[in-house]
């Protein structure tokens, strides 16, 4: 099977996996105990859950977009060879 039939190269899939792992880490940072009707949990307003976790998720989504748009070395070499 010819490699030109695939939309992404190996590097794209590796970068996508890293991006999804960053997003999962961000969602894991958001987890924690919640408040109930009888007990208020002040941890729901902690720095980790309000600022850090959404920022990590945002950078994960940006990284995934970069991974989708990334053109590998093989693609760049193909362009230079076809121009000659």
PyMOL Python script that loads the backbone (N, CA, C, O; Angstrom):
from pymol import cmd

cmd.read_pdbstr("""\
ATOM      1  N   UNK A   1       0.836  -1.172   0.000  1.00  0.00           N
ATOM      2  CA  UNK A   1       0.000   0.000   0.000  1.00  0.00           C
ATOM      3  C   UNK A   1       0.889   1.246   0.000  1.00  0.00           C
ATOM      4  O   UNK A   1       1.873   1.302   0.737  1.00  0.00           O
ATOM      5  N   UNK A   2       0.563   2.210  -0.792  1.00  0.00           N
ATOM      6  CA  UNK A   2       1.362   3.413  -0.943  1.00  0.00           C
ATOM      7  C   UNK A   2       1.104   4.380   0.211  1.00  0.00           C
ATOM      8  O   UNK A   2      -0.038   4.560   0.633  1.00  0.00           O
ATOM      9  N   UNK A   3       2.177   5.005   0.723  1.00  0.00           N
ATOM     10  CA  UNK A   3       2.038   5.921   1.858  1.00  0.00           C
ATOM     11  C   UNK A   3       1.263   7.180   1.496  1.00  0.00           C
ATOM     12  O   UNK A   3       0.728   7.835   2.391  1.00  0.00           O
ATOM     13  N   UNK A   4       1.184   7.535   0.252  1.00  0.00           N
ATOM     14  CA  UNK A   4       0.490   8.756  -0.147  1.00  0.00           C
ATOM     15  C   UNK A   4      -1.022   8.668   0.039  1.00  0.00           C
ATOM     16  O   UNK A   4      -1.709   9.687  -0.034  1.00  0.00           O
ATOM     17  N   UNK A   5      -1.550   7.473   0.275  1.00  0.00           N
ATOM     18  CA  UNK A   5      -2.984   7.306   0.468  1.00  0.00           C
ATOM     19  C   UNK A   5      -3.439   7.665   1.882  1.00  0.00           C
ATOM     20  O   UNK A   5      -4.636   7.845   2.110  1.00  0.00           O
ATOM     21  N   UNK A   6      -2.519   7.771   2.826  1.00  0.00           N
ATOM     22  CA  UNK A   6      -2.875   8.085   4.204  1.00  0.00           C
ATOM     23  C   UNK A   6      -2.936   9.592   4.398  1.00  0.00           C
ATOM     24  O   UNK A   6      -2.134  10.336   3.833  1.00  0.00           O
ATOM     25  N   UNK A   7      -3.892  10.032   5.202  1.00  0.00           N
ATOM     26  CA  UNK A   7      -4.037  11.461   5.457  1.00  0.00           C
ATOM     27  C   UNK A   7      -2.927  11.981   6.372  1.00  0.00           C
ATOM     28  O   UNK A   7      -2.455  13.106   6.209  1.00  0.00           O
ATOM     29  N   UNK A   8      -2.521  11.162   7.321  1.00  0.00           N
ATOM     30  CA  UNK A   8      -1.493  11.569   8.277  1.00  0.00           C
ATOM     31  C   UNK A   8      -0.320  10.619   8.227  1.00  0.00           C
ATOM     32  O   UNK A   8      -0.453   9.459   7.838  1.00  0.00           O
ATOM     33  N   UNK A   9       0.830  11.127   8.626  1.00  0.00           N
ATOM     34  CA  UNK A   9       2.013  10.294   8.751  1.00  0.00           C
ATOM     35  C   UNK A   9       2.157   9.799  10.178  1.00  0.00           C
ATOM     36  O   UNK A   9       1.319  10.085  11.034  1.00  0.00           O
ATOM     37  N   UNK A  10       3.210   9.065  10.425  1.00  0.00           N
ATOM     38  CA  UNK A  10       3.453   8.509  11.755  1.00  0.00           C
ATOM     39  C   UNK A  10       3.639   9.619  12.784  1.00  0.00           C
ATOM     40  O   UNK A  10       3.153   9.506  13.909  1.00  0.00           O
ATOM     41  N   UNK A  11       4.330  10.678  12.414  1.00  0.00           N
ATOM     42  CA  UNK A  11       4.567  11.788  13.341  1.00  0.00           C
ATOM     43  C   UNK A  11       3.253  12.460  13.741  1.00  0.00           C
ATOM     44  O   UNK A  11       3.091  12.873  14.889  1.00  0.00           O
ATOM     45  N   UNK A  12       2.321  12.571  12.799  1.00  0.00           N
ATOM     46  CA  UNK A  12       1.025  13.172  13.109  1.00  0.00           C
ATOM     47  C   UNK A  12       0.281  12.360  14.166  1.00  0.00           C
ATOM     48  O   UNK A  12      -0.295  12.925  15.096  1.00  0.00           O
ATOM     49  N   UNK A  13       0.294  11.045  14.022  1.00  0.00           N
ATOM     50  CA  UNK A  13      -0.400  10.196  14.986  1.00  0.00           C
ATOM     51  C   UNK A  13       0.256  10.260  16.364  1.00  0.00           C
ATOM     52  O   UNK A  13      -0.438  10.232  17.380  1.00  0.00           O
ATOM     53  N   UNK A  14       1.558  10.342  16.405  1.00  0.00           N
ATOM     54  CA  UNK A  14       2.257  10.467  17.688  1.00  0.00           C
ATOM     55  C   UNK A  14       1.904  11.795  18.345  1.00  0.00           C
ATOM     56  O   UNK A  14       1.617  11.839  19.542  1.00  0.00           O
ATOM     57  N   UNK A  15       1.923  12.879  17.571  1.00  0.00           N
ATOM     58  CA  UNK A  15       1.570  14.186  18.113  1.00  0.00           C
ATOM     59  C   UNK A  15       0.110  14.236  18.557  1.00  0.00           C
ATOM     60  O   UNK A  15      -0.207  14.858  19.571  1.00  0.00           O
ATOM     61  N   UNK A  16      -0.783  13.586  17.806  1.00  0.00           N
ATOM     62  CA  UNK A  16      -2.192  13.514  18.215  1.00  0.00           C
ATOM     63  C   UNK A  16      -2.339  12.773  19.538  1.00  0.00           C
ATOM     64  O   UNK A  16      -3.104  13.201  20.402  1.00  0.00           O
ATOM     65  N   UNK A  17      -1.625  11.680  19.705  1.00  0.00           N
ATOM     66  CA  UNK A  17      -1.694  10.918  20.954  1.00  0.00           C
ATOM     67  C   UNK A  17      -1.196  11.759  22.131  1.00  0.00           C
ATOM     68  O   UNK A  17      -1.778  11.720  23.214  1.00  0.00           O
ATOM     69  N   UNK A  18      -0.126  12.510  21.919  1.00  0.00           N
ATOM     70  CA  UNK A  18       0.384  13.382  22.971  1.00  0.00           C
ATOM     71  C   UNK A  18      -0.644  14.459  23.313  1.00  0.00           C
ATOM     72  O   UNK A  18      -0.877  14.751  24.486  1.00  0.00           O
ATOM     73  N   UNK A  19      -1.253  15.044  22.293  1.00  0.00           N
ATOM     74  CA  UNK A  19      -2.265  16.068  22.525  1.00  0.00           C
ATOM     75  C   UNK A  19      -3.457  15.537  23.292  1.00  0.00           C
ATOM     76  O   UNK A  19      -3.948  16.197  24.208  1.00  0.00           O
ATOM     77  N   UNK A  20      -3.938  14.335  22.927  1.00  0.00           N
ATOM     78  CA  UNK A  20      -5.061  13.744  23.647  1.00  0.00           C
ATOM     79  C   UNK A  20      -4.678  13.402  25.081  1.00  0.00           C
ATOM     80  O   UNK A  20      -5.509  13.517  25.982  1.00  0.00           O
ATOM     81  N   UNK A  21      -3.428  12.982  25.310  1.00  0.00           N
ATOM     82  CA  UNK A  21      -2.968  12.698  26.671  1.00  0.00           C
ATOM     83  C   UNK A  21      -2.967  13.978  27.506  1.00  0.00           C
ATOM     84  O   UNK A  21      -3.337  13.946  28.680  1.00  0.00           O
ATOM     85  N   UNK A  22      -2.557  15.101  26.919  1.00  0.00           N
ATOM     86  CA  UNK A  22      -2.577  16.382  27.634  1.00  0.00           C
ATOM     87  C   UNK A  22      -4.007  16.765  27.986  1.00  0.00           C
ATOM     88  O   UNK A  22      -4.262  17.247  29.090  1.00  0.00           O
ATOM     89  N   UNK A  23      -4.939  16.559  27.068  1.00  0.00           N
ATOM     90  CA  UNK A  23      -6.344  16.873  27.336  1.00  0.00           C
ATOM     91  C   UNK A  23      -6.879  15.995  28.469  1.00  0.00           C
ATOM     92  O   UNK A  23      -7.591  16.488  29.344  1.00  0.00           O
ATOM     93  N   UNK A  24      -6.551  14.721  28.465  1.00  0.00           N
ATOM     94  CA  UNK A  24      -7.002  13.821  29.520  1.00  0.00           C
ATOM     95  C   UNK A  24      -6.427  14.238  30.866  1.00  0.00           C
ATOM     96  O   UNK A  24      -7.123  14.186  31.880  1.00  0.00           O
ATOM     97  N   UNK A  25      -5.159  14.651  30.884  1.00  0.00           N
ATOM     98  CA  UNK A  25      -4.548  15.135  32.121  1.00  0.00           C
ATOM     99  C   UNK A  25      -5.296  16.369  32.624  1.00  0.00           C
ATOM    100  O   UNK A  25      -5.526  16.501  33.827  1.00  0.00           O
ATOM    101  N   UNK A  26      -5.673  17.262  31.733  1.00  0.00           N
ATOM    102  CA  UNK A  26      -6.444  18.438  32.128  1.00  0.00           C
ATOM    103  C   UNK A  26      -7.778  18.070  32.745  1.00  0.00           C
ATOM    104  O   UNK A  26      -8.173  18.653  33.754  1.00  0.00           O
ATOM    105  N   UNK A  27      -8.484  17.106  32.153  1.00  0.00           N
ATOM    106  CA  UNK A  27      -9.757  16.678  32.721  1.00  0.00           C
ATOM    107  C   UNK A  27      -9.569  15.967  34.056  1.00  0.00           C
ATOM    108  O   UNK A  27     -10.407  16.097  34.948  1.00  0.00           O
ATOM    109  N   UNK A  28      -8.480  15.217  34.203  1.00  0.00           N
ATOM    110  CA  UNK A  28      -8.209  14.573  35.490  1.00  0.00           C
ATOM    111  C   UNK A  28      -7.911  15.604  36.572  1.00  0.00           C
ATOM    112  O   UNK A  28      -8.251  15.401  37.738  1.00  0.00           O
ATOM    113  N   UNK A  29      -7.273  16.715  36.188  1.00  0.00           N
ATOM    114  CA  UNK A  29      -7.013  17.782  37.154  1.00  0.00           C
ATOM    115  C   UNK A  29      -8.302  18.449  37.622  1.00  0.00           C
ATOM    116  O   UNK A  29      -8.343  19.017  38.713  1.00  0.00           O
ATOM    117  N   UNK A  30      -9.341  18.386  36.818  1.00  0.00           N
ATOM    118  CA  UNK A  30     -10.624  18.981  37.203  1.00  0.00           C
ATOM    119  C   UNK A  30     -11.406  18.118  38.183  1.00  0.00           C
ATOM    120  O   UNK A  30     -12.322  18.617  38.837  1.00  0.00           O
ATOM    121  N   UNK A  31     -11.076  16.859  38.300  1.00  0.00           N
ATOM    122  CA  UNK A  31     -11.853  15.975  39.156  1.00  0.00           C
ATOM    123  C   UNK A  31     -11.575  16.242  40.622  1.00  0.00           C
ATOM    124  O   UNK A  31     -10.548  16.812  40.990  1.00  0.00           O
ATOM    125  N   UNK A  32     -12.502  15.822  41.433  1.00  0.00           N
ATOM    126  CA  UNK A  32     -12.360  15.975  42.873  1.00  0.00           C
ATOM    127  C   UNK A  32     -13.707  15.845  43.542  1.00  0.00           C
ATOM    128  O   UNK A  32     -14.730  15.673  42.880  1.00  0.00           O
ATOM    129  N   UNK A  33     -13.702  15.928  44.850  1.00  0.00           N
ATOM    130  CA  UNK A  33     -14.976  15.783  45.563  1.00  0.00           C
ATOM    131  C   UNK A  33     -15.892  16.971  45.299  1.00  0.00           C
ATOM    132  O   UNK A  33     -15.433  18.102  45.145  1.00  0.00           O
ATOM    133  N   UNK A  34     -17.154  16.705  45.250  1.00  0.00           N
ATOM    134  CA  UNK A  34     -18.141  17.757  45.031  1.00  0.00           C
ATOM    135  C   UNK A  34     -18.876  18.087  46.312  1.00  0.00           C
ATOM    136  O   UNK A  34     -18.769  17.372  47.308  1.00  0.00           O
ATOM    137  N   UNK A  35     -19.609  19.155  46.277  1.00  0.00           N
ATOM    138  CA  UNK A  35     -20.418  19.544  47.424  1.00  0.00           C
ATOM    139  C   UNK A  35     -21.717  18.739  47.437  1.00  0.00           C
ATOM    140  O   UNK A  35     -22.229  18.341  46.390  1.00  0.00           O
ATOM    141  N   UNK A  36     -22.226  18.512  48.616  1.00  0.00           N
ATOM    142  CA  UNK A  36     -23.515  17.847  48.785  1.00  0.00           C
ATOM    143  C   UNK A  36     -24.488  18.836  49.420  1.00  0.00           C
ATOM    144  O   UNK A  36     -24.131  19.982  49.692  1.00  0.00           O
ATOM    145  N   UNK A  37     -25.701  18.390  49.649  1.00  0.00           N
ATOM    146  CA  UNK A  37     -26.690  19.266  50.271  1.00  0.00           C
ATOM    147  C   UNK A  37     -26.340  19.572  51.719  1.00  0.00           C
ATOM    148  O   UNK A  37     -26.718  20.622  52.238  1.00  0.00           O
ATOM    149  N   UNK A  38     -25.624  18.670  52.376  1.00  0.00           N
ATOM    150  CA  UNK A  38     -25.302  18.873  53.793  1.00  0.00           C
ATOM    151  C   UNK A  38     -23.883  19.373  54.026  1.00  0.00           C
ATOM    152  O   UNK A  38     -23.582  19.881  55.107  1.00  0.00           O
ATOM    153  N   UNK A  39     -23.012  19.243  53.044  1.00  0.00           N
ATOM    154  CA  UNK A  39     -21.611  19.631  53.258  1.00  0.00           C
ATOM    155  C   UNK A  39     -21.099  20.410  52.050  1.00  0.00           C
ATOM    156  O   UNK A  39     -21.193  19.954  50.910  1.00  0.00           O
ATOM    157  N   UNK A  40     -20.555  21.598  52.326  1.00  0.00           N
ATOM    158  CA  UNK A  40     -19.959  22.416  51.265  1.00  0.00           C
ATOM    159  C   UNK A  40     -18.487  22.070  51.143  1.00  0.00           C
ATOM    160  O   UNK A  40     -17.770  22.043  52.143  1.00  0.00           O
ATOM    161  N   UNK A  41     -18.038  21.810  49.946  1.00  0.00           N
ATOM    162  CA  UNK A  41     -16.632  21.473  49.691  1.00  0.00           C
ATOM    163  C   UNK A  41     -15.952  22.687  49.057  1.00  0.00           C
ATOM    164  O   UNK A  41     -16.203  22.980  47.887  1.00  0.00           O
ATOM    165  N   UNK A  42     -15.091  23.406  49.804  1.00  0.00           N
ATOM    166  CA  UNK A  42     -14.449  24.601  49.235  1.00  0.00           C
ATOM    167  C   UNK A  42     -13.417  24.283  48.149  1.00  0.00           C
ATOM    168  O   UNK A  42     -12.973  25.189  47.444  1.00  0.00           O
ATOM    169  N   UNK A  43     -13.031  23.012  48.005  1.00  0.00           N
ATOM    170  CA  UNK A  43     -12.044  22.618  46.998  1.00  0.00           C
ATOM    171  C   UNK A  43     -12.563  22.816  45.575  1.00  0.00           C
ATOM    172  O   UNK A  43     -11.769  22.826  44.634  1.00  0.00           O
ATOM    173  N   UNK A  44     -13.872  22.971  45.394  1.00  0.00           N
ATOM    174  CA  UNK A  44     -14.397  23.160  44.041  1.00  0.00           C
ATOM    175  C   UNK A  44     -13.957  24.495  43.454  1.00  0.00           C
ATOM    176  O   UNK A  44     -14.029  24.690  42.241  1.00  0.00           O
ATOM    177  N   UNK A  45     -13.503  25.412  44.298  1.00  0.00           N
ATOM    178  CA  UNK A  45     -13.028  26.710  43.819  1.00  0.00           C
ATOM    179  C   UNK A  45     -11.513  26.836  43.914  1.00  0.00           C
ATOM    180  O   UNK A  45     -10.995  27.952  43.962  1.00  0.00           O
ATOM    181  N   UNK A  46     -10.795  25.725  43.942  1.00  0.00           N
ATOM    182  CA  UNK A  46      -9.337  25.766  44.058  1.00  0.00           C
ATOM    183  C   UNK A  46      -8.693  26.210  42.743  1.00  0.00           C
ATOM    184  O   UNK A  46      -9.302  26.132  41.677  1.00  0.00           O
ATOM    185  N   UNK A  47      -7.472  26.667  42.844  1.00  0.00           N
ATOM    186  CA  UNK A  47      -6.706  27.101  41.673  1.00  0.00           C
ATOM    187  C   UNK A  47      -6.587  25.987  40.645  1.00  0.00           C
ATOM    188  O   UNK A  47      -6.702  26.221  39.442  1.00  0.00           O
ATOM    189  N   UNK A  48      -6.355  24.779  41.127  1.00  0.00           N
ATOM    190  CA  UNK A  48      -6.169  23.624  40.234  1.00  0.00           C
ATOM    191  C   UNK A  48      -7.395  23.372  39.379  1.00  0.00           C
ATOM    192  O   UNK A  48      -7.269  23.107  38.184  1.00  0.00           O
ATOM    193  N   UNK A  49      -8.575  23.451  39.968  1.00  0.00           N
ATOM    194  CA  UNK A  49      -9.801  23.105  39.249  1.00  0.00           C
ATOM    195  C   UNK A  49     -10.367  24.258  38.436  1.00  0.00           C
ATOM    196  O   UNK A  49     -11.065  24.026  37.449  1.00  0.00           O
ATOM    197  N   UNK A  50     -10.086  25.487  38.825  1.00  0.00           N
ATOM    198  CA  UNK A  50     -10.665  26.648  38.137  1.00  0.00           C
ATOM    199  C   UNK A  50      -9.735  27.219  37.066  1.00  0.00           C
ATOM    200  O   UNK A  50     -10.208  27.651  36.015  1.00  0.00           O
ATOM    201  N   UNK A  51      -8.433  27.230  37.308  1.00  0.00           N
ATOM    202  CA  UNK A  51      -7.508  27.876  36.362  1.00  0.00           C
ATOM    203  C   UNK A  51      -6.544  26.913  35.687  1.00  0.00           C
ATOM    204  O   UNK A  51      -6.375  26.961  34.469  1.00  0.00           O
ATOM    205  N   UNK A  52      -5.918  26.051  36.452  1.00  0.00           N
ATOM    206  CA  UNK A  52      -4.877  25.182  35.896  1.00  0.00           C
ATOM    207  C   UNK A  52      -5.444  24.140  34.931  1.00  0.00           C
ATOM    208  O   UNK A  52      -4.935  23.991  33.821  1.00  0.00           O
ATOM    209  N   UNK A  53      -6.478  23.426  35.333  1.00  0.00           N
ATOM    210  CA  UNK A  53      -7.033  22.354  34.500  1.00  0.00           C
ATOM    211  C   UNK A  53      -7.591  22.862  33.169  1.00  0.00           C
ATOM    212  O   UNK A  53      -7.298  22.260  32.136  1.00  0.00           O
ATOM    213  N   UNK A  54      -8.382  23.943  33.142  1.00  0.00           N
ATOM    214  CA  UNK A  54      -8.847  24.429  31.837  1.00  0.00           C
ATOM    215  C   UNK A  54      -7.711  24.929  30.953  1.00  0.00           C
ATOM    216  O   UNK A  54      -7.777  24.797  29.731  1.00  0.00           O
ATOM    217  N   UNK A  55      -6.674  25.500  31.553  1.00  0.00           N
ATOM    218  CA  UNK A  55      -5.521  25.956  30.776  1.00  0.00           C
ATOM    219  C   UNK A  55      -4.788  24.767  30.150  1.00  0.00           C
ATOM    220  O   UNK A  55      -4.385  24.822  28.988  1.00  0.00           O
ATOM    221  N   UNK A  56      -4.620  23.707  30.918  1.00  0.00           N
ATOM    222  CA  UNK A  56      -3.965  22.506  30.390  1.00  0.00           C
ATOM    223  C   UNK A  56      -4.791  21.914  29.248  1.00  0.00           C
ATOM    224  O   UNK A  56      -4.237  21.509  28.226  1.00  0.00           O
ATOM    225  N   UNK A  57      -6.110  21.862  29.418  1.00  0.00           N
ATOM    226  CA  UNK A  57      -6.984  21.349  28.349  1.00  0.00           C
ATOM    227  C   UNK A  57      -6.880  22.223  27.100  1.00  0.00           C
ATOM    228  O   UNK A  57      -6.807  21.712  25.982  1.00  0.00           O
ATOM    229  N   UNK A  58      -6.874  23.533  27.294  1.00  0.00           N
ATOM    230  CA  UNK A  58      -6.774  24.449  26.153  1.00  0.00           C
ATOM    231  C   UNK A  58      -5.487  24.206  25.370  1.00  0.00           C
ATOM    232  O   UNK A  58      -5.516  24.121  24.142  1.00  0.00           O
ATOM    233  N   UNK A  59      -4.363  24.094  26.067  1.00  0.00           N
ATOM    234  CA  UNK A  59      -3.100  23.833  25.382  1.00  0.00           C
ATOM    235  C   UNK A  59      -3.099  22.455  24.720  1.00  0.00           C
ATOM    236  O   UNK A  59      -2.465  22.268  23.681  1.00  0.00           O
ATOM    237  N   UNK A  60      -3.800  21.499  25.308  1.00  0.00           N
ATOM    238  CA  UNK A  60      -3.937  20.190  24.674  1.00  0.00           C
ATOM    239  C   UNK A  60      -4.687  20.278  23.357  1.00  0.00           C
ATOM    240  O   UNK A  60      -4.293  19.654  22.372  1.00  0.00           O
ATOM    241  N   UNK A  61      -5.790  21.066  23.333  1.00  0.00           N
ATOM    242  CA  UNK A  61      -6.544  21.236  22.093  1.00  0.00           C
ATOM    243  C   UNK A  61      -5.720  21.984  21.040  1.00  0.00           C
ATOM    244  O   UNK A  61      -5.783  21.652  19.856  1.00  0.00           O
ATOM    245  N   UNK A  62      -4.956  22.982  21.461  1.00  0.00           N
ATOM    246  CA  UNK A  62      -4.075  23.703  20.537  1.00  0.00           C
ATOM    247  C   UNK A  62      -3.023  22.744  19.969  1.00  0.00           C
ATOM    248  O   UNK A  62      -2.700  22.806  18.783  1.00  0.00           O
ATOM    249  N   UNK A  63      -2.494  21.862  20.815  1.00  0.00           N
ATOM    250  CA  UNK A  63      -1.494  20.890  20.377  1.00  0.00           C
ATOM    251  C   UNK A  63      -2.098  19.911  19.369  1.00  0.00           C
ATOM    252  O   UNK A  63      -1.432  19.527  18.408  1.00  0.00           O
ATOM    253  N   UNK A  64      -3.350  19.505  19.578  1.00  0.00           N
ATOM    254  CA  UNK A  64      -4.017  18.604  18.633  1.00  0.00           C
ATOM    255  C   UNK A  64      -4.200  19.295  17.285  1.00  0.00           C
ATOM    256  O   UNK A  64      -3.996  18.678  16.239  1.00  0.00           O
ATOM    257  N   UNK A  65      -4.579  20.559  17.305  1.00  0.00           N
ATOM    258  CA  UNK A  65      -4.711  21.308  16.042  1.00  0.00           C
ATOM    259  C   UNK A  65      -3.367  21.372  15.327  1.00  0.00           C
ATOM    260  O   UNK A  65      -3.302  21.197  14.110  1.00  0.00           O
ATOM    261  N   UNK A  66      -2.291  21.621  16.078  1.00  0.00           N
ATOM    262  CA  UNK A  66      -0.953  21.637  15.489  1.00  0.00           C
ATOM    263  C   UNK A  66      -0.613  20.266  14.891  1.00  0.00           C
ATOM    264  O   UNK A  66      -0.042  20.184  13.803  1.00  0.00           O
ATOM    265  N   UNK A  67      -0.967  19.194  15.606  1.00  0.00           N
ATOM    266  CA  UNK A  67      -0.673  17.844  15.118  1.00  0.00           C
ATOM    267  C   UNK A  67      -1.412  17.554  13.819  1.00  0.00           C
ATOM    268  O   UNK A  67      -0.884  16.858  12.952  1.00  0.00           O
ATOM    269  N   UNK A  68      -2.621  18.076  13.674  1.00  0.00           N
ATOM    270  CA  UNK A  68      -3.377  17.862  12.448  1.00  0.00           C
ATOM    271  C   UNK A  68      -2.756  18.638  11.290  1.00  0.00           C
ATOM    272  O   UNK A  68      -2.698  18.139  10.166  1.00  0.00           O
ATOM    273  N   UNK A  69      -2.298  19.840  11.558  1.00  0.00           N
ATOM    274  CA  UNK A  69      -1.741  20.684  10.504  1.00  0.00           C
ATOM    275  C   UNK A  69      -0.265  20.407  10.211  1.00  0.00           C
ATOM    276  O   UNK A  69       0.267  20.905   9.218  1.00  0.00           O
ATOM    277  N   UNK A  70       0.398  19.629  11.052  1.00  0.00           N
ATOM    278  CA  UNK A  70       1.826  19.352  10.914  1.00  0.00           C
ATOM    279  C   UNK A  70       2.103  18.563   9.635  1.00  0.00           C
ATOM    280  O   UNK A  70       1.455  17.554   9.354  1.00  0.00           O
ATOM    281  N   UNK A  71       3.074  19.043   8.873  1.00  0.00           N
ATOM    282  CA  UNK A  71       3.526  18.315   7.682  1.00  0.00           C
ATOM    283  C   UNK A  71       4.895  17.750   7.982  1.00  0.00           C
ATOM    284  O   UNK A  71       5.823  18.484   8.323  1.00  0.00           O
ATOM    285  N   UNK A  72       5.014  16.468   7.857  1.00  0.00           N
ATOM    286  CA  UNK A  72       6.251  15.777   8.198  1.00  0.00           C
ATOM    287  C   UNK A  72       7.371  16.043   7.218  1.00  0.00           C
ATOM    288  O   UNK A  72       7.176  16.672   6.178  1.00  0.00           O
ATOM    289  N   UNK A  73       8.544  15.553   7.567  1.00  0.00           N
ATOM    290  CA  UNK A  73       9.723  15.727   6.731  1.00  0.00           C
ATOM    291  C   UNK A  73       9.552  15.060   5.376  1.00  0.00           C
ATOM    292  O   UNK A  73      10.012  15.593   4.366  1.00  0.00           O
ATOM    293  N   UNK A  74       8.904  13.915   5.336  1.00  0.00           N
ATOM    294  CA  UNK A  74       8.703  13.203   4.070  1.00  0.00           C
ATOM    295  C   UNK A  74       7.850  14.025   3.112  1.00  0.00           C
ATOM    296  O   UNK A  74       8.097  14.030   1.906  1.00  0.00           O
ATOM    297  N   UNK A  75       6.862  14.708   3.635  1.00  0.00           N
ATOM    298  CA  UNK A  75       6.001  15.543   2.795  1.00  0.00           C
ATOM    299  C   UNK A  75       6.789  16.730   2.254  1.00  0.00           C
ATOM    300  O   UNK A  75       6.611  17.117   1.099  1.00  0.00           O
ATOM    301  N   UNK A  76       7.656  17.310   3.076  1.00  0.00           N
ATOM    302  CA  UNK A  76       8.482  18.438   2.628  1.00  0.00           C
ATOM    303  C   UNK A  76       9.482  17.990   1.570  1.00  0.00           C
ATOM    304  O   UNK A  76       9.729  18.705   0.599  1.00  0.00           O
ATOM    305  N   UNK A  77      10.066  16.785   1.763  1.00  0.00           N
ATOM    306  CA  UNK A  77      11.015  16.261   0.785  1.00  0.00           C
ATOM    307  C   UNK A  77      10.325  15.976  -0.547  1.00  0.00           C
ATOM    308  O   UNK A  77      10.923  16.173  -1.605  1.00  0.00           O
ATOM    309  N   UNK A  78       9.085  15.520  -0.507  1.00  0.00           N
ATOM    310  CA  UNK A  78       8.333  15.258  -1.735  1.00  0.00           C
ATOM    311  C   UNK A  78       8.130  16.523  -2.543  1.00  0.00           C
ATOM    312  O   UNK A  78       8.250  16.517  -3.768  1.00  0.00           O
ATOM    313  N   UNK A  79       7.821  17.606  -1.853  1.00  0.00           N
ATOM    314  CA  UNK A  79       7.595  18.878  -2.561  1.00  0.00           C
ATOM    315  C   UNK A  79       8.859  19.361  -3.241  1.00  0.00           C
ATOM    316  O   UNK A  79       8.814  19.825  -4.381  1.00  0.00           O
ATOM    317  N   UNK A  80       9.994  19.256  -2.551  1.00  0.00           N
ATOM    318  CA  UNK A  80      11.245  19.718  -3.145  1.00  0.00           C
ATOM    319  C   UNK A  80      11.652  18.838  -4.322  1.00  0.00           C
ATOM    320  O   UNK A  80      12.201  19.336  -5.305  1.00  0.00           O
ATOM    321  N   UNK A  81      11.391  17.539  -4.234  1.00  0.00           N
ATOM    322  CA  UNK A  81      11.728  16.631  -5.326  1.00  0.00           C
ATOM    323  C   UNK A  81      10.826  16.862  -6.537  1.00  0.00           C
ATOM    324  O   UNK A  81      11.289  16.746  -7.671  1.00  0.00           O
ATOM    325  N   UNK A  82       9.562  17.183  -6.325  1.00  0.00           N
ATOM    326  CA  UNK A  82       8.658  17.382  -7.436  1.00  0.00           C
ATOM    327  C   UNK A  82       8.900  18.729  -8.143  1.00  0.00           C
ATOM    328  O   UNK A  82       8.567  18.882  -9.318  1.00  0.00           O
ATOM    329  N   UNK A  83       9.481  19.700  -7.423  1.00  0.00           N
ATOM    330  CA  UNK A  83       9.766  21.000  -8.022  1.00  0.00           C
ATOM    331  C   UNK A  83      10.994  20.959  -8.910  1.00  0.00           C
ATOM    332  O   UNK A  83      11.138  21.801  -9.797  1.00  0.00           O
ATOM    333  N   UNK A  84      11.887  19.996  -8.692  1.00  0.00           N
ATOM    334  CA  UNK A  84      13.127  19.933  -9.459  1.00  0.00           C
ATOM    335  C   UNK A  84      12.955  19.387 -10.840  1.00  0.00           C
ATOM    336  O   UNK A  84      13.927  19.283 -11.588  1.00  0.00           O
TER     337      UNK A  84
END
""", "prot")
cmd.dss("prot")
cmd.show_as("cartoon", "prot")
cmd.util.cbc("prot")
cmd.orient("prot")
